[in-house]
């Protein structure tokens, strides 16, 4: 009994340390929400009064977007090469380059260096969501990092990148080592932080899933999501106390810097604690360090179970790494579509733009920040409920209920804005939406992604997570374009985008019901056998 208690204590302590990556993930996601208005004033509004600066910034914006598209394109091109035969992959990549390049050139690069409404909203949207480009890159690198330097060392790298980003984002003028203006420097440092977020978003749940016993794995992987929402809630409080009682001028000049700089504290703690946790048994076995793997397994599972688990791991790896389509398209598409729907339901619009949404409802700065704390508290409370129920009720049931409630609340919020009945009804609908997401698609998506991919093709998880960040970028970048568009505001009064997210929630529920298998209580090796049977059927 004492041995079991010691093992569980060790598992929980390791989970807490790894989940600090999730906390920083949440912190970085939410820190931008308190700074949106200040960043718009400090960087974007300045361009409106200076045509020369605007033209120069637009040119740098085009260069930055081109480089980001090139980087993301190369990463996704490498994925395509792993899915298809080389000749087929080159044809697909060539077709995408030709069509995408033509559209990109004529619809973007040829735009004049004049700050139009759409271009202004596009620059603002990209500045707010620029970290997501780094997230795509970091997630795409996740599999290579996991298999070369390891899950733990990959998290150490992510913590270091968080630390650099915190300093550079808060004072881009001082730390501008790039041949560009301060707006571009800010974006670059946000992208650097995003790489850290992307690495952590893949490696933290993978690390926990590989360390946790099967009977509590869902709970422990869900703890990563709890850490994410904890990070969000912490930064909502931090942002509130930074702006509370301060003048708008001070917030726009100085306050936003403290918001980003505060990220350095949890980043440093995470970096230091990671040196005290072990490498995962699966990584140790992969590298031939079976004794070390056995030591870790014995400590976490007890001597009775350790030998059998090590044998299962060795048997799994004895089947050499396979082509990513070895188990068919089914498991690959399920992972990718899960990631897309988690973002297309609009969660990060609420998380990134919550204070601006509340200010749009007529609230003052302090009040809007306080409402954001309520959003964070609801997010955390219902994430805890999800952690407590995910291993009891299963994954599918929680996901389908969450989709239904999110659809109702988002469509209702759209009508509340359209009919100009903002205030308490809109706030309650938003809180209902947050509660539904926190009980379902927030934590359970990560549980499913950590469970459905067999060890032989676990690298596909990097594709799923990268696609998730790409979907996040699309939603976050396009929201200001829709929400601030004069024509859409005139016809729908800010309700249009929320109706789109509501429809996505309906489609997400149908997808879960029809295509996603229940993974509750199954080991990672059980899931591999499931996909083998499905391919044979």
C-alpha positions as CSV (number, residue, x, y, z in Angstrom):
1,X,0.0,0.0,0.0
2,X,2.8,2.4,0.9
3,X,4.5,1.6,-2.4
4,X,1.3,2.4,-4.3
5,X,0.9,5.7,-2.5
6,X,4.5,6.6,-3.2
7,X,4.1,5.7,-6.9
8,X,0.9,7.8,-7.2
9,X,2.6,10.7,-5.4
10,X,5.5,10.6,-7.9
11,X,3.1,10.5,-10.9
12,X,1.2,13.5,-9.6
13,X,4.3,15.5,-8.9
14,X,5.7,14.8,-12.4
15,X,2.3,15.7,-13.9
16,X,2.3,19.0,-12.0
17,X,5.8,19.9,-13.3
18,X,5.0,19.0,-16.9
19,X,1.7,20.8,-16.7
20,X,3.5,24.0,-16.0
21,X,4.1,23.9,-19.8
22,X,0.3,24.0,-20.1
23,X,0.1,26.9,-17.6
24,X,2.5,28.9,-19.7
25,X,0.5,27.9,-22.8
26,X,-2.6,29.4,-21.1
27,X,-0.7,32.4,-19.8
28,X,0.7,33.3,-23.2
29,X,-2.7,32.7,-24.8
30,X,-4.5,35.0,-22.4
31,X,-1.9,37.7,-21.8
32,X,-2.6,39.2,-25.2
33,X,-6.3,39.8,-24.3
34,X,-5.6,42.5,-21.8
35,X,-3.2,44.3,-24.2
36,X,-5.3,44.3,-27.4
37,X,-6.6,47.9,-27.0
38,X,-3.2,49.2,-25.9
39,X,-1.3,47.5,-28.7
40,X,-3.8,48.9,-31.2
41,X,-3.3,52.4,-29.8
42,X,0.5,52.1,-29.4
43,X,1.3,50.4,-32.8
44,X,-1.6,50.7,-35.2
45,X,-3.1,54.1,-34.4
46,X,0.3,55.6,-34.8
47,X,0.4,54.5,-38.4
48,X,-2.9,56.4,-39.2
49,X,-1.2,59.7,-38.5
50,X,2.1,58.9,-40.3
51,X,1.7,57.9,-44.0
52,X,5.4,57.3,-44.4
53,X,5.6,55.0,-41.3
54,X,2.5,53.3,-42.5
55,X,3.9,52.6,-45.9
56,X,7.1,51.2,-44.4
57,X,5.2,49.1,-41.9
58,X,2.9,47.7,-44.6
59,X,6.0,46.7,-46.6
60,X,7.5,45.0,-43.6
61,X,4.1,43.4,-42.9
62,X,4.1,41.9,-46.4
63,X,7.6,40.6,-46.0
64,X,6.8,39.1,-42.6
65,X,3.6,37.4,-43.9
66,X,5.6,36.1,-46.9
67,X,8.3,34.6,-44.6
68,X,5.6,33.1,-42.3
69,X,3.8,31.5,-45.2
70,X,7.1,30.1,-46.5
71,X,8.0,28.6,-43.1
72,X,4.5,27.1,-42.6
73,X,4.4,25.9,-46.2
74,X,7.8,24.1,-45.9
75,X,6.6,22.4,-42.7
76,X,3.3,21.3,-44.2
77,X,5.1,20.3,-47.4
78,X,7.3,17.9,-45.3
79,X,4.0,16.4,-43.9
80,X,2.7,15.9,-47.4
81,X,5.9,14.0,-48.3
82,X,5.3,11.7,-45.4
83,X,1.7,10.9,-46.4
84,X,2.2,10.4,-50.2
85,X,4.6,8.9,-52.6
86,X,7.3,11.4,-53.5
87,X,6.0,11.9,-57.1
88,X,2.4,12.4,-55.9
89,X,3.5,14.7,-53.1
90,X,5.4,16.9,-55.5
91,X,2.4,17.3,-57.7
92,X,0.2,18.2,-54.7
93,X,2.8,20.7,-53.4
94,X,3.2,22.2,-56.9
95,X,-0.5,22.7,-57.4
96,X,-0.8,24.4,-54.0
97,X,2.1,26.6,-54.7
98,X,0.8,27.7,-58.1
99,X,-2.8,28.4,-57.0
100,X,-2.0,29.7,-53.5
101,X,0.9,31.9,-54.9
102,X,-1.3,33.4,-57.6
103,X,-4.0,34.3,-55.1
104,X,-1.5,35.6,-52.6
105,X,0.2,37.8,-55.1
106,X,-2.8,39.4,-56.7
107,X,-4.9,39.7,-53.5
108,X,-2.2,40.8,-51.1
109,X,1.3,41.6,-52.4
110,X,0.0,44.0,-55.0
111,X,-1.9,46.1,-52.5
112,X,-0.7,49.7,-52.3
113,X,1.1,50.9,-49.2
114,X,-2.0,52.8,-48.0
115,X,-3.6,51.9,-44.6
116,X,-7.1,51.0,-45.7
117,X,-9.7,49.7,-43.2
118,X,-9.3,46.1,-44.2
119,X,-5.5,46.3,-44.2
120,X,-5.5,48.0,-40.8
121,X,-7.7,45.2,-39.4
122,X,-5.5,42.6,-41.0
123,X,-2.3,44.1,-39.4
124,X,-4.1,44.3,-36.0
125,X,-5.4,40.7,-36.3
126,X,-2.0,39.3,-37.2
127,X,-0.2,41.3,-34.5
128,X,-2.6,39.8,-31.9
129,X,-2.4,36.3,-33.4
130,X,1.2,36.3,-34.6
131,X,2.3,33.9,-31.8
132,X,0.2,31.3,-33.5
133,X,2.6,31.2,-36.4
134,X,5.2,30.2,-33.9
135,X,2.8,27.6,-32.4
136,X,2.5,26.0,-35.9
137,X,6.2,25.8,-36.3
138,X,6.8,24.6,-32.7
139,X,4.1,21.9,-33.0
140,X,5.5,20.8,-36.4
141,X,8.9,20.4,-34.7
142,X,7.4,18.5,-31.8
143,X,7.8,15.0,-33.2
144,X,11.4,15.6,-34.2
145,X,12.2,17.2,-30.8
146,X,10.4,14.4,-28.9
147,X,12.4,11.7,-30.7
148,X,15.8,13.4,-30.9
149,X,16.3,15.4,-27.6
150,X,13.3,13.8,-25.8
151,X,10.0,14.9,-24.3
152,X,11.5,16.5,-21.2
153,X,14.4,18.3,-23.0
154,X,11.9,19.5,-25.6
155,X,9.9,21.1,-22.7
156,X,13.2,22.7,-21.4
157,X,13.7,24.3,-24.9
158,X,10.1,25.6,-24.8
159,X,10.6,27.2,-21.4
160,X,13.7,29.0,-22.6
161,X,11.8,30.3,-25.6
162,X,9.0,31.5,-23.3
163,X,11.6,33.5,-21.3
164,X,13.1,35.2,-24.4
165,X,9.6,36.1,-25.7
166,X,8.5,37.6,-22.4
167,X,11.4,40.1,-22.4
168,X,11.3,40.9,-26.1
169,X,7.6,41.4,-26.3
170,X,7.5,43.8,-23.4
171,X,10.3,46.0,-24.6
172,X,10.7,45.5,-28.4
173,X,12.4,48.9,-28.7
174,X,15.2,47.9,-26.4
175,X,15.6,44.3,-27.6
176,X,15.1,45.1,-31.3
177,X,18.1,43.3,-32.8
178,X,16.4,42.9,-36.2
179,X,16.6,45.1,-39.3
180,X,13.0,46.2,-38.9
181,X,10.8,48.6,-36.9
182,X,9.5,48.0,-33.4
183,X,6.1,46.6,-34.6
184,X,7.9,43.9,-36.6
185,X,10.2,43.2,-33.6
186,X,7.2,42.8,-31.4
187,X,5.7,40.3,-33.8
188,X,9.0,38.4,-34.1
189,X,9.3,38.0,-30.3
190,X,5.6,36.8,-30.2
191,X,6.4,34.2,-32.8
192,X,9.4,33.0,-30.8
193,X,7.1,32.6,-27.8
194,X,4.7,30.8,-30.0
195,X,7.3,28.2,-30.9
196,X,7.6,27.5,-27.2
197,X,3.8,27.2,-26.9
198,X,3.7,24.9,-29.9
199,X,6.3,22.6,-28.5
200,X,4.7,22.5,-25.1
201,X,1.2,22.0,-26.5
202,X,2.4,18.7,-28.0
203,X,5.1,17.6,-25.6
204,X,3.4,18.2,-22.3
205,X,0.3,16.0,-22.9
206,X,2.6,13.4,-24.6
207,X,5.0,13.4,-21.6
208,X,2.1,13.0,-19.1
209,X,0.4,10.3,-21.2
210,X,3.6,8.3,-21.4
211,X,4.3,8.6,-17.6
212,X,0.7,8.0,-16.4
213,X,-0.9,4.6,-15.6
214,X,-3.8,3.7,-18.0
215,X,-6.5,3.8,-15.3
216,X,-5.8,7.5,-14.4
217,X,-4.3,8.7,-17.7
218,X,-7.3,10.6,-18.8
219,X,-7.4,12.5,-15.6
220,X,-3.7,13.3,-15.6
221,X,-3.6,14.4,-19.3
222,X,-6.7,16.5,-18.6
223,X,-4.7,18.2,-15.8
224,X,-2.6,19.7,-18.6
225,X,-5.8,21.5,-19.7
226,X,-6.5,22.5,-16.1
227,X,-3.0,24.1,-16.0
228,X,-3.8,25.9,-19.3
229,X,-7.0,27.5,-17.8
230,X,-5.2,28.2,-14.6
231,X,-2.6,30.1,-16.5
232,X,-5.4,32.0,-18.2
233,X,-7.1,32.9,-14.9
234,X,-3.8,34.0,-13.3
235,X,-3.0,36.3,-16.1
236,X,-6.5,37.7,-16.1
237,X,-5.9,38.7,-12.4
238,X,-2.4,40.0,-13.3
239,X,-3.8,42.2,-16.1
240,X,-6.6,43.4,-13.9
241,X,-4.3,44.5,-11.1
242,X,-1.9,46.1,-13.6
243,X,-4.6,48.3,-15.2
244,X,-6.8,48.9,-12.0
245,X,-7.0,52.5,-11.2
246,X,-4.5,53.5,-14.0
247,X,-5.1,56.1,-16.7
248,X,-5.7,54.9,-20.2
249,X,-2.6,56.8,-21.3
250,X,-0.4,54.9,-18.8
251,X,-1.9,51.6,-19.9
252,X,-1.3,52.4,-23.6
253,X,2.3,53.4,-22.9
254,X,3.5,51.2,-20.1
255,X,0.8,48.9,-18.7
256,X,0.9,46.5,-21.6
257,X,4.6,46.0,-21.2
258,X,4.2,44.7,-17.6
259,X,1.6,42.2,-18.9
260,X,4.1,40.6,-21.2
261,X,7.0,40.9,-18.8
262,X,5.1,39.0,-16.1
263,X,5.2,35.9,-18.2
264,X,8.9,35.6,-17.4
265,X,8.2,34.5,-13.8
266,X,6.3,31.2,-14.5
267,X,8.7,30.6,-17.5
268,X,11.7,30.7,-15.2
269,X,10.0,28.4,-12.6
270,X,9.1,25.9,-15.3
271,X,12.6,25.9,-16.7
272,X,14.2,25.2,-13.3
273,X,11.7,22.5,-12.2
274,X,12.1,20.5,-15.5
275,X,15.7,19.6,-14.5
276,X,14.2,17.5,-11.6
277,X,11.9,15.2,-13.5
278,X,12.9,12.0,-15.4
279,X,12.7,11.3,-19.1
280,X,9.8,9.1,-20.2
281,X,10.1,5.3,-20.2
282,X,9.1,5.2,-23.9
283,X,11.9,7.6,-24.9
284,X,14.4,5.7,-22.7
285,X,13.4,2.5,-24.4
286,X,13.6,4.0,-27.8
287,X,17.2,5.1,-27.1
288,X,18.1,1.7,-25.7
289,X,18.2,2.7,-22.0
290,X,16.0,0.0,-20.7
291,X,17.5,0.0,-17.2
292,X,16.6,3.7,-16.8
293,X,13.1,3.0,-18.2
294,X,12.6,0.2,-15.8
295,X,13.6,2.4,-12.9
296,X,11.1,5.0,-13.8
297,X,8.3,2.5,-14.4
298,X,9.0,0.8,-11.1
299,X,8.8,4.2,-9.3
300,X,5.6,5.2,-11.0
301,X,3.7,1.9,-11.3
302,X,5.2,-0.4,-8.6
303,X,7.5,-3.4,-9.3
304,X,4.5,-5.7,-10.1
305,X,3.4,-3.8,-13.1
306,X,6.7,-2.3,-14.3
307,X,8.0,-5.5,-16.1
308,X,4.7,-6.0,-18.0
309,X,4.5,-2.3,-19.1
310,X,8.2,-2.4,-20.2
311,X,7.4,-5.6,-22.2
312,X,4.4,-3.9,-23.9
313,X,6.5,-0.8,-24.7
314,X,9.2,-3.0,-26.3
315,X,6.7,-5.0,-28.2
316,X,5.2,-1.7,-29.5
317,X,8.6,-0.4,-30.7
318,X,9.6,-3.8,-32.1
319,X,7.2,-3.0,-34.8
320,X,9.4,-0.6,-36.7
321,X,8.1,2.9,-37.3
322,X,5.8,2.8,-40.2
323,X,4.5,5.0,-42.9
324,X,2.0,7.5,-41.5
325,X,-0.9,5.8,-43.5
326,X,-0.1,2.4,-42.1
327,X,-3.4,2.4,-40.3
328,X,-5.3,4.1,-43.1
329,X,-6.6,7.6,-43.4
330,X,-9.2,7.2,-40.7
331,X,-7.1,7.8,-37.6
332,X,-5.2,10.6,-39.3
333,X,-8.3,12.5,-40.4
334,X,-10.0,12.0,-37.0
335,X,-7.0,13.6,-35.3
336,X,-6.8,16.5,-37.8
337,X,-10.5,17.2,-37.8
338,X,-10.7,17.1,-34.0
339,X,-8.0,19.8,-34.0
340,X,-9.8,21.9,-36.5
341,X,-13.1,21.8,-34.8
342,X,-11.6,22.7,-31.4
343,X,-10.6,26.0,-32.9
344,X,-13.5,26.6,-35.4
345,X,-16.0,26.7,-32.6
346,X,-14.4,30.1,-31.8
347,X,-13.0,29.6,-28.3
348,X,-9.9,31.7,-28.8
349,X,-11.9,34.6,-30.1
350,X,-13.4,34.8,-26.6
351,X,-10.0,34.2,-24.9
352,X,-8.0,36.7,-27.0
353,X,-10.6,39.4,-27.4
354,X,-12.8,39.1,-24.3
355,X,-12.0,42.6,-22.9
356,X,-12.6,44.2,-26.3
357,X,-15.9,42.3,-26.6
358,X,-17.0,43.5,-23.2
359,X,-16.0,47.0,-24.0
360,X,-18.1,46.7,-27.1
361,X,-21.0,46.0,-24.8
362,X,-20.4,49.4,-23.2
363,X,-18.2,48.5,-20.2
364,X,-15.3,50.5,-18.9
365,X,-11.8,49.2,-19.0
366,X,-11.7,48.1,-15.3
367,X,-15.1,46.5,-15.6
368,X,-14.3,44.6,-18.8
369,X,-11.1,43.2,-17.1
370,X,-13.2,42.1,-14.1
371,X,-15.6,40.4,-16.4
372,X,-12.7,38.6,-18.0
373,X,-11.7,37.2,-14.6
374,X,-15.2,35.8,-14.4
375,X,-14.7,34.1,-17.8
376,X,-11.4,32.6,-16.5
377,X,-13.0,31.4,-13.3
378,X,-15.8,29.7,-15.1
379,X,-13.3,28.2,-17.5
380,X,-11.3,26.7,-14.6
381,X,-14.3,25.5,-12.6
382,X,-15.7,23.5,-15.5
383,X,-12.3,22.2,-16.6
384,X,-12.0,20.7,-13.1
385,X,-15.4,19.0,-13.5
386,X,-14.2,17.6,-16.9
387,X,-11.1,16.2,-15.2
388,X,-13.3,14.5,-12.6
389,X,-15.7,13.0,-15.1
390,X,-13.6,12.2,-18.2
391,X,-12.6,8.8,-17.0
392,X,-16.1,8.1,-15.6
393,X,-18.4,9.2,-18.4
394,X,-16.0,8.8,-21.3
395,X,-14.8,11.1,-24.0
396,X,-17.6,11.0,-26.6
397,X,-20.5,11.8,-24.3
398,X,-18.7,14.9,-22.9
399,X,-17.8,16.1,-26.4
400,X,-21.3,15.7,-27.9
401,X,-23.0,17.5,-24.9
402,X,-20.4,20.3,-25.1
403,X,-21.0,20.8,-28.8
404,X,-24.8,21.1,-28.3
405,X,-24.5,23.7,-25.5
406,X,-21.8,25.7,-27.4
407,X,-24.0,25.8,-30.5
408,X,-27.0,27.1,-28.5
409,X,-24.9,29.7,-26.7
410,X,-23.0,31.0,-29.7
411,X,-26.1,31.3,-31.9
412,X,-27.9,33.0,-29.0
413,X,-25.0,35.4,-28.5
414,X,-25.1,36.3,-32.2
415,X,-28.8,37.1,-31.9
416,X,-28.3,39.1,-28.7
417,X,-25.7,41.3,-30.4
418,X,-27.8,41.5,-33.6
419,X,-30.9,42.6,-31.7
420,X,-28.8,45.0,-29.5
421,X,-29.8,43.3,-26.3
422,X,-26.2,43.2,-24.9
423,X,-25.5,43.3,-21.2
424,X,-26.5,40.5,-18.9
425,X,-28.1,38.2,-21.6
426,X,-24.9,38.4,-23.7
427,X,-22.7,37.9,-20.7
428,X,-24.6,34.8,-19.5
429,X,-24.5,33.2,-23.0
430,X,-20.8,33.8,-23.2
431,X,-20.3,32.2,-19.8
432,X,-22.5,29.2,-20.8
433,X,-20.3,28.8,-23.9
434,X,-17.1,28.9,-21.9
435,X,-18.5,26.4,-19.4
436,X,-19.5,24.0,-22.2
437,X,-16.1,24.3,-23.9
438,X,-14.2,23.8,-20.6
439,X,-16.3,20.6,-19.9
440,X,-15.7,19.1,-23.3
441,X,-13.6,20.3,-26.3
442,X,-11.0,22.1,-24.1
443,X,-9.5,19.2,-22.1
444,X,-11.0,16.1,-23.9
445,X,-9.5,17.0,-27.3
446,X,-6.0,16.8,-25.8
447,X,-6.9,13.5,-24.1
448,X,-8.1,12.0,-27.4
449,X,-5.0,13.3,-29.4
450,X,-2.7,11.7,-26.8
451,X,-4.6,8.4,-27.0
452,X,-5.7,7.7,-30.6
453,X,-2.4,7.6,-32.4
454,X,-0.5,4.3,-32.3
455,X,3.2,4.4,-31.3
456,X,4.3,3.5,-34.8
457,X,2.7,6.7,-36.2
458,X,2.7,8.9,-33.1
459,X,4.5,11.5,-35.3
460,X,1.1,12.2,-36.9
461,X,0.2,14.0,-33.6
462,X,2.5,16.7,-34.7
463,X,0.4,17.2,-37.8
464,X,-2.8,17.3,-35.8
465,X,-1.4,19.9,-33.3
466,X,0.1,22.0,-36.1
467,X,-3.2,22.0,-37.9
468,X,-4.9,23.0,-34.7
469,X,-2.7,26.1,-34.4
470,X,-3.2,26.9,-38.1
471,X,-7.0,26.8,-37.5
472,X,-6.5,29.0,-34.4
473,X,-4.5,31.5,-36.5
474,X,-7.3,31.6,-39.1
475,X,-10.0,32.2,-36.6
476,X,-8.1,34.7,-34.5
477,X,-6.8,36.6,-37.5
478,X,-10.1,36.8,-39.3
479,X,-12.2,37.8,-36.3
480,X,-11.2,41.6,-36.4
481,X,-11.8,41.5,-40.1
482,X,-15.4,40.3,-39.6
483,X,-16.1,42.1,-36.3
484,X,-14.8,45.5,-37.4
485,X,-16.0,45.4,-41.0
486,X,-18.3,48.4,-41.6
487,X,-20.7,46.5,-43.9
488,X,-21.1,43.5,-41.6
489,X,-21.5,45.7,-38.5
490,X,-24.2,47.7,-40.3
491,X,-26.2,44.6,-41.3
492,X,-25.6,42.3,-38.3
493,X,-24.2,44.5,-35.5
494,X,-21.3,42.2,-34.6
495,X,-23.5,39.1,-34.5
496,X,-22.3,37.5,-37.8
497,X,-19.1,35.8,-36.6
498,X,-20.8,34.2,-33.6
499,X,-23.4,32.5,-35.9
500,X,-20.5,31.0,-37.9
501,X,-19.0,29.6,-34.7
502,X,-22.4,28.2,-33.6
503,X,-22.7,26.3,-36.9
504,X,-19.2,24.9,-36.4
505,X,-20.2,23.7,-33.0
506,X,-23.2,21.8,-34.5
507,X,-20.9,20.2,-37.1
508,X,-18.4,19.2,-34.4
509,X,-21.0,17.3,-32.4
510,X,-22.1,15.4,-35.5
511,X,-18.5,14.5,-36.3
512,X,-17.9,13.1,-32.8
513,X,-21.1,11.1,-32.9
514,X,-20.3,9.6,-36.3
515,X,-16.6,9.0,-36.5
516,X,-14.7,9.2,-33.1
517,X,-14.2,6.0,-31.1
518,X,-14.4,5.9,-27.3
519,X,-10.9,5.6,-25.8
520,X,-11.9,5.4,-22.1
521,X,-10.0,2.7,-20.2
522,X,-7.9,1.6,-23.2
523,X,-4.1,1.4,-23.1
524,X,-2.1,3.0,-25.9
525,X,-1.4,-0.4,-27.2
526,X,-5.1,-1.3,-27.2
527,X,-5.7,1.7,-29.5
528,X,-3.1,0.4,-31.9
529,X,-4.9,-2.9,-32.1
530,X,-8.2,-1.1,-32.7
531,X,-6.9,0.7,-35.7
532,X,-5.4,-2.5,-37.1
533,X,-8.8,-4.2,-36.9
534,X,-10.6,-1.2,-38.5
535,X,-8.2,-1.2,-41.4
536,X,-8.8,-4.9,-41.9
537,X,-12.6,-4.6,-41.8
